[in-house]
Amino acid sequence: LRCGMRTTKCQLLVTSLCVMLLGLSIATLSTVTHYGLHFTLISNVSLDSNAYRVIHHRAFYSGICLSMTLILAALLSSAATVRESQCLTTMGFFCFALAFCGLIPAACWRYTHSTEVEDSMMDVYDFVYEEVRRNTSSFRRHELTAIHEAVSCLSPAGENLALE
C-alpha cells in the first residue's frame, strides 16, 4: 500500500511538471506570435477598421491567460500532492476546469470564424498594395516588400506572390 502511494505521488508530480511545461510553451508561443516580425508587421500596417489588430491582441492575451491558468493549476497540484491537501487539490482542479471552460469558447470561435484572420490579413495587403499603386510612397513600398518577404517565408504559395 505504501509503495502504491509513493508511485501515485510520483506520477502526479510528473503530470504536474508536464502541465507546467505545457503552460510555459503556450506562453512562449503566444509571446513569439505577438511580438514576432511576421505578425507585428501586419498588425502595424492594419487600419483601425480592420479586425486583424483586435484578433492579434485577443489571441495574445487569451494565450497568456491560458498559460498562467495551467501553470497555477500545475503548482497547486504539485503542492497538493506533496502536502496531501484536499483544499489545494480542489483549487488545482478548479484551475483545470477554468482552463477547459476557456478553451471551449476559443474552439467555437475558431470553428465559426475560420476565415476571419485570413480575410483581415488580405484586407491589409490589399490596402498597402493599392497605396503603392496610387502613389510612389517609399514608406508603403518598404511595407509591401516586408509583407512579401514575410509571406514568402511562411508558405510556398507566398513565393509566387513575392515573385509577382
LINVEN-V224853 format. One record per backbone hydrogen bond with DSSP energy under -0.5 kcal/mol. CO is the residue of the C=O (numbers start at 1). NH is the residue of the N-H. E is the energy in kcal/mol with one decimal. If there is no record, write none. Layout:
<<CO & NH & E> <CO & NH & E>>
//
This chain:
<<1 & 5 & -1.9> <2 & 6 & -2.0> <3 & 7 & -2.3> <4 & 8 & -2.3> <5 & 9 & -2.4> <6 & 10 & -2.2> <7 & 11 & -2.3> <8 & 12 & -2.3> <9 & 13 & -2.4> <10 & 14 & -2.3> <11 & 15 & -2.3> <12 & 16 & -2.3> <13 & 17 & -2.2> <14 & 18 & -2.3> <15 & 19 & -2.3> <16 & 20 & -2.3> <17 & 21 & -2.4> <18 & 22 & -2.1> <19 & 23 & -2.4> <20 & 24 & -2.4> <21 & 25 & -2.3> <22 & 26 & -2.2> <23 & 27 & -2.1> <24 & 28 & -2.3> <25 & 29 & -2.6> <26 & 30 & -2.5> <27 & 31 & -2.2> <28 & 32 & -2.7> <29 & 33 & -2.5> <30 & 34 & -2.3> <31 & 35 & -2.8> <32 & 36 & -1.4> <36 & 40 & -2.5> <37 & 41 & -1.8> <38 & 42 & -1.0> <39 & 43 & -2.1> <40 & 44 & -2.6> <41 & 45 & -1.4> <42 & 46 & -1.8> <47 & 50 & -0.7> <51 & 55 & -2.4> <52 & 56 & -3.0> <53 & 57 & -2.2> <54 & 58 & -2.6> <55 & 59 & -2.5> <56 & 60 & -1.6> <57 & 61 & -2.6> <58 & 62 & -2.5> <59 & 63 & -2.2> <60 & 64 & -2.4> <61 & 65 & -2.4> <62 & 66 & -2.6> <63 & 67 & -2.4> <64 & 68 & -2.6> <65 & 69 & -2.2> <66 & 70 & -2.3> <67 & 71 & -2.5> <68 & 72 & -2.5> <69 & 73 & -2.4> <70 & 74 & -2.4> <71 & 75 & -2.5> <72 & 76 & -2.7> <73 & 77 & -2.5> <74 & 78 & -2.5> <75 & 79 & -2.4> <76 & 80 & -2.5> <77 & 81 & -2.0> <78 & 82 & -2.2> <79 & 83 & -2.6> <80 & 84 & -1.5> <80 & 85 & -1.0> <85 & 89 & -1.6> <86 & 90 & -2.3> <87 & 91 & -2.2> <88 & 92 & -2.3> <89 & 93 & -2.4> <90 & 94 & -2.1> <91 & 95 & -2.0> <92 & 96 & -2.1> <93 & 97 & -2.3> <94 & 98 & -2.3> <95 & 99 & -2.3> <96 & 100 & -2.3> <97 & 101 & -2.8> <98 & 102 & -1.8> <99 & 103 & -1.4> <100 & 104 & -1.3> <101 & 105 & -0.9> <102 & 106 & -1.0> <103 & 107 & -2.5> <104 & 108 & -2.2> <105 & 109 & -2.6> <106 & 110 & -2.3> <107 & 111 & -1.9> <108 & 112 & -2.4> <109 & 113 & -2.5> <111 & 114 & -0.6> <113 & 116 & -1.0> <115 & 119 & -2.7> <116 & 120 & -2.3> <117 & 121 & -2.2> <118 & 122 & -2.3> <119 & 123 & -2.0> <120 & 124 & -1.8> <121 & 125 & -2.3> <122 & 126 & -2.8> <123 & 127 & -2.3> <124 & 128 & -2.3> <125 & 129 & -2.8> <126 & 130 & -2.5> <127 & 131 & -2.1> <128 & 132 & -2.1> <129 & 133 & -2.1> <130 & 134 & -2.3> <131 & 135 & -2.1> <137 & 141 & -1.7> <138 & 142 & -2.2> <139 & 143 & -1.9> <140 & 144 & -2.8> <141 & 145 & -2.3> <142 & 146 & -2.4> <143 & 147 & -2.5> <144 & 148 & -2.4> <145 & 149 & -2.3> <146 & 150 & -2.4> <147 & 151 & -2.8> <148 & 152 & -2.4> <149 & 153 & -1.3> <150 & 154 & -1.2> <151 & 155 & -1.7> <155 & 159 & -0.6> <156 & 159 & -0.8> <156 & 160 & -0.8> <157 & 161 & -1.3> <158 & 162 & -2.7> <159 & 163 & -2.0> <160 & 164 & -1.6>>
//
